[in-house]
Amino acid sequence: MQLLLGGLLVLGASGAHAEKADRFQPLNFAADAARVEDKQRLNILSGNVEISKGSMVVRSDRVEVRQNADGTQTATATGGPGGRAYFRQKRDGADEFIEGEAERIVYDGKTEIVRFTGRALMRRLQGQSVNDQVTGPVIVYDNKTSVFQVEGAPDGAASSGRVRGVITPRSSEPRAATEGGR
């Protein structure tokens, strides 16, 4: 059982969620090879995989995309540069992105939950600037609620399992108003 070290952290007070339109966008991909298993509703993409679905981007060595009965998709990405897969998605109504890397990334289109496992790192970017960043063995991000949970390894595990992060203070006033008053 994983020890919860990071608790729950809420990203921003704006209430911004993942781009709502992404859910209804087609999934576009490029890869060195693709295998389609219609009966299993499974697509296996391998070699330099790049996927886009609206503002969502996934890059890795291998991605398995399963079509769910309700029309949503679940994608499992593994490998990539340094053995890590990459995920990025714009937050709805804000100039912000959630971006992360891990040995394994699972995106569940039905629940809109992204699970980063193995040397996981997740950042919240405002424009091109990193505002918040967390690392740990497992990070679970809920796109609907903009809440993420960082889990450390249990006591006695092979890795230190420490959860680390940087959280940038937020002003309750819009940035332009405070800069103009100086």
Summary of the structure (lengths in Angstrom):
residues: 182
radius of gyration: 17.4
end to end distance: 51.3
largest distance: 64.0
contacts: 561
relative contact order: 0.19
helix: 8%
strand: 57%
